[in-house]
């Protein structure tokens, strides 16, 4: 028999679907964005180095891979000042932007293998749990002993790296004709980005070297990152275990009391997370104040916001946002009207000035043609703006 959805689940379903759609879109766009950067970088580099150095496609890509991975064999280098200046800029762009995208792509394709190996190890050596609330289910997973913990976290990536180096060494023995020991030495020098350059690669082996550099450097970087994460996770797990075992420690509980009126649930959780190092007290303080503000606006004194109060707060927020948008539109309309009126007034003023100048020029020309004397000035207070006839003169003319 199917379970009927509750009202809250029905209302939250569209939001969950929209959030999942956005997450899927981001997951699809991220590799496309990375691919765009990589293709654009290597394509532009190939175009430049083919023109400036005369290198072919394989050599140009090989040189760029040696550069962005910081392996730096030294078998190829720019020959002109212009090419050297471009290479300096290309190094910075490649290391900061491009190689991180390449490493993320390698991690994306190798991560399923690593997870599979970890899952198999988990089945062989399951972890023990602690039932905190005594309901029959484990609430906290006990951290493993270091002898079991670190191999489980690091061995999958290590094995992937070992298989890669053995395969690459075998291929180099075929392509370059090296003994297996020399080929393995070259692979390890490359993977660690030391790049002595004492084993020169022929033009026929540069395509293989390009792929090997990319995979080797990315996997060694992944291994170092996982080692650092494993150390941090185990440290936090041991801190959590110590706090769980010390749950009735009076000194610990008193240190969690922030307002002096006893330890409530929020103070207990935030304080424990701060003790573990997952958050700082300052990180939680703004949200505590936000909760107090909501309580004050809703007139709540119980210390807990109900669904009805949260819905009322959402309506208040929506109405405030609507008022802000309306006010913004009103201010925009007023600004537009004022600008239009200013523009029209400026046009009218310019038209008036032009008409006045034309009237003066016409009257002046007529006086010059008839030889008439200059008209007598009007008494003070009876002169008007240029181009406007005196009312008294207009009346006498009409008579």
HELIX and SHEET records of a PDB file:
HELIX    1   1 UNK A    7  UNK A   52  1                                  46    
HELIX    2   2 UNK A   57  UNK A   68  1                                  12    
HELIX    3   3 UNK A   81  UNK A   93  1                                  13    
HELIX    4   4 UNK A   94  UNK A   98  3                                   5    
HELIX    5   5 UNK A   99  UNK A  124  1                                  26    
HELIX    6   6 UNK A  146  UNK A  175  1                                  30    
HELIX    7   7 UNK A  180  UNK A  191  1                                  12    
HELIX    8   8 UNK A  203  UNK A  205  5                                   3    
HELIX    9   9 UNK A  206  UNK A  245  1                                  40    
HELIX   10  10 UNK A  250  UNK A  255  1                                   6    
HELIX   11  11 UNK A  265  UNK A  276  1                                  12    
HELIX   12  12 UNK A  281  UNK A  298  1                                  18    
HELIX   13  13 UNK A  307  UNK A  370  1                                  64    
HELIX   14  14 UNK A  391  UNK A  398  1                                   8    
SHEET    1   A 2 UNK A 129  UNK A 130  0                                        
SHEET    2   A 2 UNK A 140  UNK A 141 -1                                        
END                                                                             
